[in-house]
């Protein structure tokens, strides 16, 4: 791939991974709408690594707490905030891993990679996000996360396996409907992304391990670096905007894109 192609793929992944607009949907649309070659699994792994590093850096305090909690959890103890956070993240991750594995084994992942599917999910789940953001209360913070809420958000996260849904979008939607304020909802959604990105990156890595070469490794490192910068900037901007702005701008974008894709798919 050319440097420009790597930059475009990395920016799309980095920016859309955490905004509620679907990174997978945009990456599928890129070759479908532009005629450019698919970036391939190796680049997918690289940009996932870049976004993973960005969210870990941005939420370093929470990540350190959860990492320390994993050790307590491994000992069968849930007696610290870190251990409880780690348990919540585990519970929230298991449904997506189970459903994701089933979809991959059955081959449904390829069947859902269409412009029409992405158009419908962009539109429908954009409107659902608008509804949840408008009707959900704002009386709970991220520190009040419960095992019940982690389970509900984890089940909601399974819907993100349909391209165009948006992993961050659907988990934020669930959190807002559960009463979490906007910044807290986004924070929980971002923390939930860490184990999911690690798991998906690991699966993709197994698929490309045998095909690695020096040129591909170089391109992957470049893509990871670009994705890291783009994701970090997107996180900083979104988290600051959420202090004063609702999710409506993202909803408007999703509705316009969804309608455009449906017109293009069926026209």
N, C-alpha and C positions, 0 to 999 in steps of 0.2 A: 504494500500500500504506500501511496505517497504521503509525505508529511502533512499535506492539507487534509487528506482523507482521514488520517489518524487523528488530527486535531478536531475535525467535525464529529467523528464518532465519540471521542473522549468528552467533548463539550456536551453533546447530547446526553450521554450517559451520566456525566457528572452533575449536570444541572437538573435533569429530570428524575434521577434516582430518589431524591428527597422531596422535590416538589410534588404535590398531589396530581400529577399529570401523566404518569406512566412512562418509565424509562424503556421497558421492554417494547411497548407499543411504538414508541418513536424509533427505536433501533430497527424494528421490523419494517416500519414505513420508509425508512431512509433508502434502502435499495429498491423497494417496491415503487416508490414515487419518482426517484431520480434516475433509476437505471444503473446506478453504481453497483459494483460487486459487493456481495455480502462480506462483512469484515472477518468472519470466521470465529470459531470457538476460542482460539488463543487470544485474540484481541478482546473478546467478551470477558475472559478470565482477567486479563490485565486491567480493564476499566473497572471491573468489580473490585479488584484489589485497591485501585486508586480511591474509589468512593468509600471503601471500608476504612482505609487509613484516615480519610477526612473526617468521618463520623466519630472514629475513636479519638482523634485529636480534639475535636470540638467538644465532645462530652467526656473528656479525660477523667474528670472527677467521678462521674457515675460509673465509668468503665472500671476504674481502679476499685471502686466500692464493690461492684458486682464480681470482679475477678477475685477479690479477697473473700467474697461470700461463697464462691464456688468451692473453696477449700473447706469451709465450714459445712457446706451442703454435702460434700463428699463424705464427711464424718457423721452425717445424719443429724446435723444440728441446724436449726433455723432460729438462732438467738441473736442475730445482728441485722441491721438494716441491709447490709450487703448480701447476707445469706437470703433474706426475704426477696430482695430484688432479683438475685440470681434464680430463685425458685419461680418467681413470676415470669421471668424471661424464658425459662425452660418450658413452663406450661404453655406460654404463648407461642412457642416455636414448634412444639410437637405436631399440632394439627397440620401445619403447612408442610412439614417434612413428610408426613405420612401421605397426604393427598398429592404432593408433588411427585413422590416416588411412584405412586399409582398411575398418575398421568403420564410419566415418562415411560414406564413399563408398557402401558397400553398403546403408546404412540399418539395419544390425544393432543400432546403439545404441538405436534406438527399440523394437526388438523385445525387447530385454532389460530394459526398464524395467517390470518387473512385480513384484508382491508375492511371488509364488511363487519367482521367480529370486532375489530378495534374501533370502528365507527360507532357501533351500538354501545360498547362498554364505555367509551369516552363520554357519550351523551348520557346514558342512564346513570352511571355512577357519579358523573358530575352533578346531576340534578339531586341525587341522593345526598351527596356531600353538602349541597346548598340547603336541603331540607334539615339535615342534622345540625348544621352550623346555625341555622336560624331558630330552630326549636329547642336545641340542647341548652341546658343551663350552664352557668360558669362558676359553680360554687365548689369545685374540687380541683386540687393541684396534683401534680405528678407524684408528690410524696404520699398521697392518699391511695395509691394504686393497691388493688386487692387481688386475691387469687381468682375471685369470681370474674372481675373485670378483665384480668389477663386471659382467662379462658375465652371470654366473649370476643375480645380483640384478636385472639389467636385463631378462632374459628372464622372471623371476618377476613383475616389475612389470607385464608385459603382461596378466597375469591380472586385475589391478585394473581393467581396462577393463570387466569384468563387474560391474555394480552389486552392492554388498554385499560384495565381496571385501575391500576396503580396500587402498589403495596402500601406506600405511605398514605395515599388518598383514602383507601378503605379502612385502614387502622385509625387514621385521624377521624374519619366519619364515625366509627364505632365509639371512639373516645369522647367525641363531642356529644353524641347522643347519650352517653353515660354520665354526662355532666362535667367533664373536665374542661377547664378553660383552655383557650386556643393554644397558648404557648406550652402548657403542660401536655396537651394532647399531641402536639407535634414532637415534644421531647420523648414521650413514651413510644411514639411511632418510630422515631429515629433509633432509640435503644433497641427496639424489637428488630430493627433491620440488621443489626450486627451478627447475631447467630445465623440468620437466614442467608445473608451474603456469604458468610464463611462456608455454610453448607453448600450453597449453589456453586460457589467458586471451587470447592473441593470436587464436586461432581464433574464440573466442566474440565477441571485440571486432569482428571482421569481420562477423559475423552481425547485430550490433546497431547498427553504425555509422550506418546510414541511418535508423534509427528513434529516434535520440537526441532528447530534448527537455529543457527546463529542469527540469521536475518530476521526470523520471526521473533526471537528473543529480544533483539534490538527494538523492533517495532512495538513489541509488548511493553517494554520498559518506557518508551516514549508515550504510549497511550496511557499507561498507568499514571505517569507524572502529570499529563494534561488533565486526566479525569480527577486526580486528587485536587488540583488547583480549582477546577470548575466546581467540584462538589463542595469544597470548603467555602468558596465565595457564595454559592447558592444557599448553603446552610446559614451563614452569617446574615445574609440579606433577608431570608425568609423569617428567621427567628426574631430579628429586629422588627420587621414589618408587622408580625403578628401581635406586637404590643399595642398597635393602633389600628391595624387593618384586618378585616375578616378574610375568609377564604373565597369570597365572591369573585375577585379577579381571576383566580384559577378556574372557577366554575365557568365563567364566561369564555375563557380560552377553550376549555374542554367541550362546551356546547358548540361553539363555532367550528372547532376542528372536527368534532363528531358528525355534525350535519354535513360539512364539506366532504368528509370521507364517505358518508352514506350516499350522497349525490354522485360522487365519483364511482363508487362501487356498483351502484344499481343503474347508473346512467349510461 
